[in-house]
Amino acid sequence: MKNSTARVVLTVLIMAFSFPVLSQKERTVEGNSVYYAESDVSIDDAKRTALERAMNDALANEFGTLVTQNNSTLVRNAGESQGVDFFSISSSSVMGEWIETIGEPEYMLDFVDDILVVKCRVKGYAREIVTGGVELQAKVLRNGTDAKFEDEDFRAGDDIYLSFRSPIDGFLAVYLVNEDGQAYCLLPYQGQKEGIYEVEGGKEYILFSSKDASPAQRQVVDEYVVKTELGAESNFIYILFSPNRFTKAVDCHREGTPRQLGFEDFDKWLAKNRRHDRNLQLCIRRITITK
């Protein structure tokens, strides 16, 4: 992570997410799906879609369906090593939310008349949603801090910012998960040793921009630039908000990068916090980064 004047180059991520919050006791759920992929869909993308549908099937069968679901996945594509890791923290617009996956999703791949068919089975912990959460505004911005710079398509070397607003006071954390299976703490900033970031209700925050920070915080703001070693890749940013005080995960410092921990440890920390704080809301945004 950088100091107040340095710049850190990161590989960045993101995906749209809903904000359910008040819910009931956890239940064990299972779901299945069969996905017929189009000819231009990669195996990784087909497996991701099959998993999303299997999770949605599990939630819909147990709790009923309202609209649709979006889930987070970690896609690996480094050299000859390709694959999709599903570290299973997700939410949905069905009447339940996914808390944690039990074991590994099961896949069966086949070709029928030259069409890729992916079958998926998944098991996990979920709970019913009985009330919607606080309406939050979170926008990823590219090369500018005004709303018009909201974007999901980035090129290596672009600056990245995050606009955030909540109608109520609370606490905020932002993590970046890249394709090497590491979770990087982007917020709280590295210079904030207390490990929390407090926000005021109704106030817009432009994060990762020192010029838009308050005078009291300007010296601790970290700014970021995206990069990729691949032709193109998709990564994810996790945005967590709660009216209740919480602290960032236990992580470690490495010179030139933000504080970090393995995604599996991050996943466990996130699941634990969601279990203990039913008001903790999660938003995931996905962007594409090209050279």
N, C-alpha and C positions, 0 to 999 in steps of 0.2 A: 504494500500500500504506500501511497505517496505522502509526503508532508504537504504543507499548505501551498507550496509553489510547484512541486514536481508533478509530472503527469504519469499515470500508470496505463500501460497498454493491456487490454483484457480481451478475451474472447467472450462475447456476450450472448444472451438468450432471451426467450419470451413467449407467452401464450395467454390468450384471453381466458378469464375465469369468472365464475359467479360468486356471490357472497352470502351463502346461507349461514345461520349462526345458532339460534337456540334450538336444541335438539334433545333427544331422549337417550335411553340406555343403549349401549352398543349391542349389535347382534352379529352373528356370523352369517355371511351370505355367500352364495355361489352363483356364477353366471357363465353362460356359453354364448358363442357367436360363430357364424360362418360368413366369411367375407370373400366375395368374388372380385378380384382386383382388375382394374383396367390395364391395358397393355403397357401404359407409360408409368405405372405405379411400381416403385421398387419393393423388394421383399421387406425391407425395414419399415417402409411406410405402410405396407399391407399389414404387417404384424402389429404396428401401432394402432391402426384403425380397428383391427380385430379385437385388440385388448380393450379399447375404449368402448366398443359395442358390448363386449362381455361384461365389463363393469356396469354399464348402463342397464344391461339385462338383469344383473343381480339386484341393483337398486330398484328397478321398476317392479320386479317380481315381489320384492319384499315390502316396498313402501308405496308403490304406485308412481305414475309418471305425470309431470306437469308440462314440460316442454322438451328440452334436449340436454345433452351433457357434453362438457369439455373436460379432458383429462391431461395431465402432464406426463411426458415421457422424456427420457434422456437418450438421444440418438448418438451412437458412436460410429465414426467413419474416418479412421486414421490409417492411411496407407492401405495395406491389404487387410487390415483388421476392421471388419464391419460388423455391426450388430445394433440391437436396440435394447437398452436396459430400462426396465420399468421399476422405478423405485417408489412407486405406488403411494403418493400422496395426491389425492384428487378430491374434487367437489363436483356438484352437478346441479342441474336445474330440475331433476326429478325430485321426488319428495323424500330423498335420503341423501346422505353424503358419505363418501368413501373415506375411511380413516387410515387404514393400513392394510397392505396385502399380506396374506399368510403364505409363506413359501414362495415359489416361483410360478408365474403363469405357464400353462401347458399349451403347446402349439402342435398342430399337425398340418404340414404343407403338402399340397398335391396339385397336379395340373390336370384339368378336365377340358378337352378340346383346346389345348394351348392356353387356357385361362388359369391363372394362379388362384388357387382356393386355399384360404387360411382358416383353420378352425382353432378357436381359443377357448380355454377354460380357466377361470380365475376364482380364487377364494379369498375372502378378506373380512375385516371388521368394518361395519358401517352403522349408522344411526339415523333415525327419522328426523326430518326437519319439521318443526311445528310453527316456526315464525321466521320471516325474512330478517336479514341483518341490516346494519346501518348502510346506507347508500354511500359508497366511496367513489372518488374520481381519481384514477391513476392513468397517466398518459406517458408513453415513452417518446422522447423527442430526439431528433437527429439534427446535429449541427445548428442548433438554435434553441432558445428557451421560450418562444411564444407557442401558443397552441397550434398555429399553422404548421409547425415543424413536427407534429406527431407523425410517426412512420413506423413501419415494421421491416422495411428493406434497407439494410445498411451495407456500406462498402468499407473495406479495411482502411483504417485511418480516420473514420468518422468519429466525432464527439457524440457521447450519449448522455442524456439528462433524463430526469424523471419529474413530472409534475404530479403533485399529490394534494388532495383536499378531502377533509372529513367534516361532517356537520357537527361532530362532538369532539371534545378533548380526548386524547388517548396517547398510545405509544406505537411506534412504527419501527419495523426492521426490513431490510432489503438484502436478499442474497442472490448471488449469481451462481448458476450451476453450469459448468461447461462440459465438454465431451470427454475430459479425462477423469470424470467422476469426482471432481472436487467442488465443494460449495464455498464460495468466497463471500465474506461479509462486506457488503458495500455500505451498509448503514446499520448501526451507528458508525460514524467515522472512526478511523483508527485512533485519532487523538482524543476521543471521548472515552476515557478510561472507566467510566461508570457502567458502560455497556448498554445504555438505553438511549432512545431518541424520542423526546416528547413533542407532541404537536398540539396546536390550539385548534379548536373547532372553528370552521368557517374561513380559515386562513389558507391561502395557496402557498405551497412550498415548491420551489424549484431546486431539486436535489442535484448534487454533483456539480454545482456551479458556484464558485467563490464570489463572483460579482453579484449574485442574486441572494446570497446568504445575509443574515443579520450581522451587524458588526461584531456581536459577541461570539458568533460561530465561524466567522470568515477565516480565522487562522487554522481551523481544524478540518475544513472542507476538503474532500478528496475528489478529484476530477478524473474522468476515464475516457479512453479511446478504444475502439473495438479493433480486433484484428482476427485473421484466420490464416491457417497454414494450408487450407484446402481451397478448392475452387469455389465451393459454397457450403454453408452449414447452417443448421438451425440450433439455437440454444435457448435457455429459459431464465427468466428473472422471477423470483418469488418475492411477493410483497405481502407482509404480515402486519395487521393492525388489530389492536384491542384497546378498549377503554380501561382495561386493567393493566397494571404495570408488569412488564416481563423483560428479561434480559436476554442478550444474544447467547448463542450456543458457545460452549467451550471450544476454542480454536487455537491455532498457533500462527506465529509470524514468520514469514519468509521474505527476505530482502527483495524489494522491487515488485511485490504483489500484495494485495489485501490479505488480511487474516483469513485463514482457511481451515477446513476440516473435510474429511471424506464425506461423500454424499450419504452413505449408509448411516453414519453417525448423525448427520444433519437430519436425515429422515426420521430417526428415532427421537431426536430432540423435538422435532416438529410434531410428531404424533403424540408425544407425551404432553406437550403444551396444549394441543387441541383437546386432549382428553380432560385436562384440568381446567381449561378456560373455554367454556362454550361460547364466549363472545369473541374469541380469536378468529379473525377472518383472513382468508388466504386468497390472493389474486396472483395468477401466473400469466405472464405475457411472453410471447415467442416472437423473435425476429429472425430474419435470414441475413447472413453476412456473406458477402462475396468479395473476391479479390479485386 
